[in-house]
């Protein structure tokens, strides 16, 4: 009877992570309170406020409370100054 040969397990070579250089040119972590909101955060708040205006206009109180909660969480004012178009006769 022929001898049984077992296949060797081949393992993938271990990949070593590149060392992270601890240099000063790396961006420091952003201090959210000191730096103010980012452009994306301002755009998000602006979109929520527009959405809120629509819910107020069409009396959608069920959806208004969710938008108000999100604006409060972000620390944004619930209402914003809105200029209305002039009325025409």
C-alpha positions as CSV (number, residue, x, y, z in Angstrom):
1,X,0.0,0.0,0.0
2,X,1.3,3.4,-0.9
3,X,2.0,5.8,2.0
4,X,-0.4,8.6,2.4
5,X,1.0,12.1,1.9
6,X,-0.4,15.0,3.8
7,X,-0.4,18.4,2.3
8,X,1.5,21.0,4.1
9,X,-0.5,23.9,5.3
10,X,0.7,27.0,3.7
11,X,0.2,30.1,5.7
12,X,0.2,33.6,4.3
13,X,3.2,35.6,5.4
14,X,2.4,38.0,8.2
15,X,2.0,41.5,7.0
16,X,3.6,44.0,9.3
17,X,1.9,47.4,9.8
18,X,4.0,50.3,8.8
19,X,5.1,52.2,11.9
20,X,3.3,55.4,12.5
21,X,5.6,58.4,12.7
22,X,5.0,60.6,15.7
23,X,5.7,63.9,14.1
24,X,4.4,67.4,14.6
25,X,3.1,67.8,11.0
26,X,0.2,65.5,11.7
27,X,-3.1,67.3,12.1
28,X,-4.0,67.7,15.8
29,X,-7.4,66.5,16.9
30,X,-10.1,69.1,16.2
31,X,-11.4,70.9,19.3
32,X,-15.1,71.1,18.3
33,X,-16.1,73.8,20.7
34,X,-13.2,76.2,20.0
35,X,-13.2,75.7,16.2
36,X,-16.9,76.0,15.6
37,X,-19.0,73.9,13.3
38,X,-17.6,72.5,10.1
39,X,-19.1,73.4,6.7
40,X,-20.8,70.0,6.6
41,X,-22.3,70.5,10.1
42,X,-23.6,74.0,9.1
43,X,-25.2,72.5,5.9
44,X,-26.8,69.7,7.9
45,X,-28.3,72.2,10.4
46,X,-29.5,74.4,7.5
47,X,-31.2,71.4,5.9
48,X,-32.9,70.5,9.1
49,X,-34.1,74.1,9.6
50,X,-35.6,74.1,6.0
51,X,-37.2,70.8,6.7
52,X,-38.6,72.2,10.0
53,X,-40.1,75.2,8.2
54,X,-42.0,72.9,5.8
55,X,-43.4,70.9,8.7
56,X,-44.5,74.1,10.4
57,X,-46.1,75.4,7.2
58,X,-48.1,72.2,6.6
59,X,-48.8,71.5,10.3
60,X,-46.9,68.2,10.5
61,X,-46.5,68.1,14.3
62,X,-45.7,64.4,14.2
63,X,-42.5,65.0,12.2
64,X,-41.7,68.4,13.7
65,X,-40.9,66.9,17.1
66,X,-38.2,64.7,15.6
67,X,-36.5,67.5,13.7
68,X,-36.7,69.7,16.9
69,X,-35.0,67.0,18.9
70,X,-32.2,66.7,16.4
71,X,-31.6,70.5,16.2
72,X,-31.5,70.6,20.1
73,X,-29.0,67.7,20.1
74,X,-26.8,69.8,17.7
75,X,-27.2,72.9,19.8
76,X,-28.7,74.8,16.9
77,X,-31.6,77.3,17.1
78,X,-35.0,75.8,16.3
79,X,-36.1,78.8,14.2
80,X,-34.1,81.0,11.8
81,X,-34.8,84.3,10.3
82,X,-36.8,83.8,7.2
83,X,-37.5,86.4,4.6
84,X,-40.8,85.9,2.9
85,X,-41.3,86.8,-0.7
86,X,-43.4,90.0,-1.3
87,X,-47.1,89.4,-1.7
88,X,-48.6,90.1,-5.1
89,X,-52.1,91.1,-5.8
